[in-house]
């Protein structure tokens, strides 16, 4: 089942491989429009940044998206400066500095933006730093601010700029199990620690068939119950035919002209096996359904705690 799921995921990834291209195109177009139509550019760039936030795996895997992300924030700062809103420009640049984590930022967005970037970089370098620690119950991959931050049983990210960060944790062997959260580092709380365990999580499958909080997958429990019912039905039929004439099933023991009697020793066994299957698979199915109902529909597909 895991192999099938991974092949499906790979196929979907191929189909959606170029889904980020319109984002890069929007950023490139914004470079042409930012001076003449800053309001329209702000709306376009905010939509592009929101898409990147919602697709961290695409962003982490594609350098073009990472560059477009940084450029979108700097263009956003340029647009806000053109609209006489320096506070929003500073916020955009601070976000660009935060996600870059020390990597050089793109240039060429005007002297005002370049000067403000240098100012905010200096402020960030002189500010206290924070760190992140993630302990995983299974090998996991960590994406921080839409960029890979490491993988393994324990992931450490040090020297992080203070502020709000976006975190995405995936189980390496089952990336459909993941959690997304945000956290804020400050001088008062410069560290953030999270544990990740996909075991309590419900599956992303619509019917919960692969949920890891079940004793058995739902499809397996239903299959077992079905087999049990079939076994009981077969045993009941054989039991009903017990001691009847093989040449005329309407006749029973003691009838004349009845050379052979039907006798099948398997009927009690089939009845017993069927009852055992029904009981044995109904219990884990009921427990799994009860756990999922109590967990609620809004539960993410993984579990993280501080």
VOGU-3710 file (C-alpha; in Angstrom, 3 decimals, decimal comma):
1> xxxxxxxxxx> 0,000/0,000/0,000  2,836/2,398/0,844  4,481/1,669/-2,528  1,241/2,397/-4,371  0,755/5,630/-2,427  4,284/6,779/-3,202  3,887/6,016/-6,913  0,641/7,990/-6,994  2,333/10,871/-5,188  5,203/10,767/-7,679
11> xxxxxxxxxx> 2,791/10,840/-10,599  0,956/13,800/-9,124  4,273/15,564/-8,539  5,148/15,140/-12,216  1,773/16,519/-13,285  2,134/19,510/-10,975  5,855/20,024/-11,613  5,299/23,362/-13,342  2,568/24,630/-11,016  4,943/27,298/-9,706
21> xxxxxxxxxx> 5,705/28,826/-13,111  2,827/31,369/-12,968  4,197/32,574/-9,618  7,606/33,284/-11,126  5,919/34,981/-14,094  3,839/37,190/-11,762  6,973/38,303/-9,946  8,729/39,081/-13,231  5,727/41,065/-14,451  5,637/42,975/-11,179
31> xxxxxxxxxx> 9,146/44,242/-11,846  7,748/46,015/-14,897  4,651/47,391/-13,149  5,854/48,296/-9,661  6,527/51,975/-10,426  3,428/52,689/-12,486  0,891/50,531/-10,621  2,121/49,800/-7,081  -1,365/49,029/-5,736  -1,966/46,327/-8,345
41> xxxxxxxxxx> 1,524/44,974/-7,784  0,932/44,671/-4,036  -2,209/42,623/-4,642  -0,467/40,389/-7,171  2,603/39,844/-4,992  0,593/39,093/-1,861  -1,265/36,386/-3,800  2,038/34,949/-5,039  3,527/34,917/-1,541  0,407/33,256/-0,167
51> xxxxxxxxxx> 0,735/30,516/-2,802  4,337/29,922/-1,784  3,342/29,706/1,883  0,714/27,112/0,956  3,165/25,024/-1,115  6,305/24,695/1,008  7,389/21,421/-0,630  7,391/23,033/-4,086  9,258/26,047/-2,752  11,853/23,982/-0,889
61> xxxxxxxxxx> 12,535/21,854/-3,961  12,765/24,639/-6,553  15,443/27,381/-6,343  13,462/29,495/-8,810  10,575/29,647/-6,344  12,914/30,568/-3,491  14,384/33,405/-5,509  10,901/34,530/-6,583  9,868/34,526/-2,918  12,714/36,859/-1,935
71> xxxxxxxxxx> 12,176/39,070/-4,976  8,443/39,289/-4,269  9,139/40,573/-0,757  11,640/43,160/-1,994  9,260/44,259/-4,749  6,558/44,509/-2,109  8,847/46,813/-0,140  9,467/48,900/-3,275  5,730/49,176/-3,921  5,002/50,202/-0,331
81> xxxxxxxxxx> 7,723/52,844/-0,459  6,131/54,162/-3,643  2,831/54,337/-1,740  4,500/56,210/1,172  4,098/53,297/3,566  7,595/52,718/5,011  6,327/50,550/7,880  4,983/47,930/5,470  8,184/48,174/3,436  10,272/47,442/6,531
91> xxxxxxxxxx> 8,031/44,491/7,425  8,492/43,022/3,938  12,267/43,428/4,053  12,463/41,947/7,544  10,584/38,909/6,233  13,006/38,636/3,311  15,948/38,761/5,718  14,294/36,175/7,966  13,672/33,588/5,244  17,125/34,103/3,676
101> xxxxxxxxxx> 18,845/32,957/6,895  22,140/34,537/5,902  21,996/33,957/2,153  22,528/37,057/-0,049  19,345/38,869/-1,046  18,611/39,865/-4,647  19,439/43,447/-5,604  18,325/45,937/-8,210  15,078/47,205/-6,677  16,073/50,850/-6,469
111> xxxxxxxxxx> 18,362/52,822/-4,182  15,685/53,291/-1,533  15,103/49,555/-1,211  18,817/48,737/-1,326  19,539/51,246/1,457  16,686/49,893/3,566  17,886/46,323/3,044  21,359/47,249/4,303  19,803/48,968/7,309  17,605/45,981/8,190
121> xxxxxxxxxx> 20,461/43,504/7,613  22,599/45,471/10,049  19,784/45,508/12,599  19,299/41,762/12,193  23,013/41,003/12,559  23,173/42,954/15,813  19,989/41,416/17,213  19,863/38,311/19,423  19,331/35,006/17,645  17,095/32,061/18,340
131> xxxxxxxxxx> 17,099/28,362/17,667  14,730/25,541/16,826  14,850/21,891/17,867  12,628/19,167/16,491  12,578/15,613/17,854  10,930/13,109/15,528  9,550/9,695/16,481  10,200/8,616/12,878  12,725/9,977/10,369  11,339/13,333/9,306
141> xxxxxxxxxx> 12,029/16,196/6,954  11,790/19,785/8,186  10,925/22,754/5,999  11,396/26,139/7,651  10,080/29,257/5,932  9,670/27,298/2,688  13,301/26,108/2,693  14,771/22,786/3,772  16,127/22,897/7,312  17,292/19,306/7,709
151> xxxxxxxxxx> 16,096/15,755/8,161  16,515/12,818/10,519  15,399/11,858/14,010  16,474/15,241/15,378  16,762/18,530/13,515  18,456/21,611/14,937  18,315/25,070/13,383  20,478/27,663/15,118  21,146/31,336/14,603  17,606/32,057/13,461
161> xxxxxxxxxx> 16,466/35,684/13,222  13,854/36,649/15,778  10,299/36,908/14,527  7,602/34,601/13,209  8,597/31,496/11,277  6,580/28,903/9,380  7,333/25,250/10,052  6,391/22,140/8,073  7,346/18,639/9,304  6,877/15,494/7,197
171> xxxxxxxxxx> 7,475/11,811/7,817  10,121/10,843/5,234  8,667/7,385/4,554  5,073/8,659/4,523  5,060/12,363/3,536  1,259/12,383/3,532  1,623/12,512/7,324  2,715/16,005/8,240  2,044/18,994/10,458  2,252/22,700/9,731
181> xxxxxxxxxx> 2,616/25,355/12,385  4,052/28,784/12,980  6,066/29,994/15,941  7,600/33,244/17,075  11,100/33,717/18,445  11,701/36,737/20,641  14,226/37,950/23,189  11,960/36,552/25,916  11,528/33,172/24,163  14,508/32,692/21,837
191> xxxxxxxxxx> 14,026/28,933/21,456  11,295/26,684/20,140  11,173/22,926/20,622  8,706/20,584/18,946  8,187/16,840/18,891  6,712/15,118/15,855  4,965/11,753/15,968  2,655/10,723/13,116  1,259/7,751/15,047  -1,686/9,602/16,660
201> xxxxxxxxxx> -2,622/11,122/13,323  -5,599/10,253/11,205  -4,938/9,481/7,579  -5,475/11,950/4,776  -7,573/9,267/3,036  -11,206/10,295/2,968  -12,455/7,055/4,514  -9,721/6,828/7,115  -8,609/3,499/5,643  -4,940/4,166/6,281
211> xxxxxxxxxx> -5,230/5,946/9,606  -2,296/5,318/11,886  -4,439/5,595/15,031  -6,292/2,389/14,061  -5,424/-1,082/15,286  -6,001/-2,179/11,684  -6,574/-0,245/8,455  -10,306/0,244/7,963  -10,342/-1,618/4,665  -8,691/-4,645/6,311
221> xxxxxxxxxx> -11,256/-4,708/9,121  -14,160/-4,513/6,671  -12,598/-7,256/4,538  -12,219/-9,456/7,610  -15,840/-8,931/8,658  -17,015/-9,708/5,124  -15,008/-12,942/5,118  -16,509/-13,841/8,476  -20,066/-13,286/7,266  -19,353/-15,398/4,179
231> xxxxxxxxxx> -17,959/-18,175/6,347  -21,031/-18,121/8,594  -23,312/-18,224/5,548  -21,450/-21,210/4,078  -21,501/-23,032/7,407  -25,206/-22,389/7,832  -25,986/-23,786/4,370  -23,964/-26,943/5,024  -25,589/-27,333/8,429  -29,053/-27,052/6,871
241> xxxxxxxxxx> -28,154/-29,852/4,443  -26,901/-32,122/7,209  -28,526/-35,595/7,232  -30,483/-34,966/4,036  -30,550/-37,368/1,130  -27,980/-36,540/-1,464  -30,315/-37,604/-4,297  -33,256/-35,609/-2,937  -32,512/-32,835/-0,473  -36,180/-32,626/0,546
251> xxxxxxxxxx> -35,811/-36,014/2,248  -34,215/-36,434/5,636  -32,802/-39,298/7,647  -35,254/-42,218/7,860  -36,802/-41,679/4,458  -37,118/-44,649/2,156  -35,004/-44,862/-0,967  -32,259/-42,730/0,570  -28,981/-44,485/-0,171  -26,699/-41,671/1,005
261> xxxxxxxxxx> -27,018/-38,968/3,641  -25,341/-35,609/3,361  -22,735/-35,198/6,060  -20,164/-32,401/6,124  -17,937/-32,057/9,193  -16,831/-28,572/8,025  -20,064/-26,792/8,938  -19,268/-26,319/12,661  -15,750/-25,208/11,779  -17,007/-22,667/9,238
271> xxxxxxxxxx> -19,514/-21,309/11,738  -16,854/-20,981/14,401  -14,295/-19,401/12,091  -16,884/-16,976/10,746  -18,001/-15,900/14,202  -14,395/-15,405/15,234  -13,640/-13,277/12,183  -16,705/-11,080/12,655  -15,994/-10,508/16,346  -12,245/-10,195/15,880
281> xxxxxxxxxx> -12,459/-7,561/13,135  -15,509/-5,669/14,443  -13,712/-4,706/17,646  -10,711/-2,913/16,017  -13,041/-1,302/13,459  -15,242/0,091/16,232  -12,232/1,293/18,235  -10,691/3,009/15,190  -13,966/4,720/14,261  -14,438/5,911/17,834
291> xxxxxxxxxx> -10,921/7,355/17,940  -11,411/9,231/14,704  -14,745/10,657/15,811  -13,190/11,906/19,027  -10,231/13,375/17,155  -12,500/15,493/14,998  -12,398/16,460/11,367  -9,963/19,327/11,870  -7,106/17,150/13,146  -3,947/17,541/10,994
301> xxxxxx> -2,245/14,513/9,517  0,456/14,413/12,149  1,081/15,338/15,751  3,437/17,982/17,030  3,752/19,307/20,547  5,998/21,767/22,307
//
